[in-house]
Amino acid sequence: MRTAFILEAIAAVNDAVLNSEAELESLDREIGDGDHFINLKRGCAALLAMRDELAPLPPADVLQRIGMKLLSTIGGASGPLIATFFMTMAKVEKAGDLNSLAEIAAAFHASVEAIKQRGKADAGEKTLLDTLIPVADTFSRLTAVNAEPAQVFDAIQQAAEQGMLSTKDMVATKGRAAFLGERAIGHIDPGARSSQIIIHTIAELAKQQAV
Amino acid sequence: MKKFINNVDDILTESLSGFAAAHTDIVSLNLEPHFLTRRQKAENKVAIISGGGSGHEPLHSGYVGYGMLDAACPGHVFTSPSPDQMLAAAEAVHAGKGVLFIVKNYAGDVMNFEMAAEMLTFENATVLTSDDVAVENSTYTTGRRGVAGTMIVEKVVGSLAETGADLAACKALGDKVNSRTASMGVALTSCTVPAAGRPTFDIGDTELEMGVGIHGEPGRRREAMRNADAIVADLVAAILEDLKPTPGSEVLLLINGFAATPLMELYLLYNSAAKLLQAQGLVISRSLVGNYTTALDMAGASITVTLLDDEIRQHWDSPVHTAALRWQC
């Protein structure tokens, strides 16, 4: 993994999040409490502001600082969950340089597992995990058979989209949407959608250049 | 949206600065990260720290002071504070006897306080408040929400901590008060999160949301507007079904406004609720009516009942000197 790629991904994700304002706010009003977009926007702005500080650092340090920064700026439930993802990525990256796509896939998988533990949640509960778990599985499965990078990233984007869409028909048992019971059915989870937007954006960038 | 705002991003800092300036004899404000502490650091006691999203004032900043909290960590509007706030607050108020976090049972609050507790280097414990009986389906693994009853836990535990009791005793009393406290709320209008700029949920002029949470999250069901006695009857029934008090039990009754309902109506609700509790043979020996755990500009109210015993009553009555709660001081 390269620091330059991470920095470009931050800028691209920031643009994508800002472009999704109306949609994310509307999803969150339907089954959440209206702060998801604001929190994401604040997190992206904080990361953009530290680009110069991150640029000279090795990827493991960059990921660790991103995690700590998001932890202290996002708040809510998203803060610890997203921060846990980056802090776990940093830990794995530090332990063994993530040079191959298969190694990055393994680190991604470990980081999603860490989110499951932090949030005491799993697939099927109408959360961001419904996007992330299928992505982690697809990522590992395709890199294990040495699939072409372009094919891997296409498949990741598809898995993220299907996972995100699958939350529409779920009853939530975690997070604020859980209080809606049956009334949450028919609405896509805002965290699943924002995760899918982020995954899609980074995969698109990865298709254009080496991770 | 029509609110008193300069810049949406500055709401929290400007509001906290005003709060600290208005109550300079009681609290000190720290910026970056945001937290409030007592003006005078207390010694030889367990440090009691609470926190949560802003927009619920006076919870929690209004309860910092003698007899209650040592520090409060305010997050952004309706958003949990982050672990760095809790760590910095804990460092500031720790007096050698450990730290007790009082946390409302919301996923974000629980996770952020959990991460802070993992990083903290000295003895700590957490009391999780979960007084809201509105969440009726037990399959909801998120569990019950912590709402207005949190303030009662803070008052009672704060009093015990003042006596020099140890961390385990403070934690045990907090858990006991929480288990003997039940709340349920009703909303007549939505709140409007300033950064979102429009109401969180749409509700008709002739509708109410029964069992609403303090962020405008939905409760049990959407219903047609009814008279106050009928609404109170439903709230009290849900609370009593949960608490199952025996006739003759002594209780504390709190009628809490969500901010946009006038005191006149809150006292009307008290009148209605008190009659129902008395009809059940309960003795209301302590009471409180006002805006104690609010939801920005939401119209509505919650009812909280705590089953008292000698220990809880004694700590409820003891001196308290905070911006929002003050007696015998």
Interface residues (C-beta under 8 A of the other chain):
Chain A: E25 R29 G32 D33 G34 D35 I38 N39 R42 L71 S72 T73 I74 G75 G76 A77 S78 G79 P80 L81 A83 R118 G119 K120 T173 K174 G175 R176 A178 F179 L180 G181 R183
Chain B: P33 G53 G75 H76 V77 F78 T79 S80 P81 S82 P83 D84 Y106 A107 G108 M111 N112 E114 M115 A134 V135 N137 T139 Y140 T141 T142 R145 V193 A195 A196 R198 T200 F201 G213 H215 G216 E217 P218 G219
